[in-house]
Amino acid sequence: MVRPLAVVGAGVAGLAAARRFAGHGRPATVFEKSRGLGGRCATRRVRIGGAEVAFDHGAQYLTVRDPDFAAALAPRIAAGSVARWEARLVRLGSDGSLSPAGPGDPGEPAGRGVRYVALPGMSALGRFLAEGIEVERESRVVRLARDDAGWTVGTESGRTYGPFEAVLLTCPAPQAAELLSDPAPGLAAACDGARMLPCWAAMVAFGDRLEPGFDAAFVDDEALAWAARDASKPGREARPDTWVLHATPGWSAGRLEDGADRVAADLLGRFLALTGASGPDPEAVLAHRWRYARSERPVATGPLLEPELLLGVAGDWTQGARIEDAFLAGSRGAEAIVRRLAR
């Protein structure tokens, strides 16, 4: 009899892992602490003047280098639910100067500067990956335990699930370390080696088009790291003119516990000061804090596994910083567990 498996986290890594398990005929239940899917591939929807407005406030776009990831996206690209984003992309200097963005910029691998986005928002990527996958939403895992029957998963609500033959954790490293401290202290220590960086994201909507001379910019600034016109992406409404501003890790860390309204106002002020752009007062200004936005550097060259325990961890922080890295980490983590189960 095929016994079920468990995945903790329904971000891109967790959903990719569940899909890889399913491809081997191994059903997996995915546990996700929030209502949404896709982790930082997220879209915030707000009401402005009676209309719903969307912002991609997490991952801005994705690039494709690996053939496995390309194969997973190919049907979506063919269907038009993933499309190229032909943005006017620049580098914005701390003095307000503009220069072309190049292969050395983050997310711009040499010779492969094609950027894709999911439609109608980046959160759609999680929904695509979750098709056919069993996901227990709003189920924060607080306990892992193992006995002769296998693994059990305990959630914050008091429910216990299992037994599962194997467990793969794809949540941020600090959360994984906490869950692993009792059953696998060695894996917990490896997770502790990951330095996760925060990011404040501001979302701004202007009634009329703002024209700073670009659609997206890598920013050389102490406070601001990225600015993008969300409305320039395919499948988005052109009005209002929506913008997403990402703060630098250092600035975000120093303002981590500040109020969202103050953070949003400060990031908008910095953006306008750098660009010199003028226009109407914004119709909406809000912010979201990503406490674990990305890792400073990968802690491994792939997933981490305790083979005798049939327990593993995988995520972009074990592979790299891109959406593609999260997908590959989850897929490879699942593959490593499947190979172990086959022994």
Secondary structure, DSSP 8 states (H G I E B T S, - for coil): ----EEEE--BHHHHHHHHHHHHTT--EEEE-SSS-SBTTS--EEEEETTEEEEE--S---B---SHHHHHHHHHHHHHTSEEE----EEEE-TTS-EEE--TTSTT--TT----EEESS-TTHHHHHHTTT-EEETT--EEEEEEETTEEEEEETTS-EEEEES-EEE-S-HHHHHHHHTTT-HHHHHHHHT--EEEEEEEEEEESS---SS-SEEEE-SSSEEEEEEGGGSTTS-SSSEEEEEEE-HHHHHHTTTS-HHHHHHHHHHHHHHHH----S-EEEEEEEEEEEEEESS-SSSS-EEEGGGTEEE-SGGGT-SSHHHHHHHHHHHHHHHHHHHT-
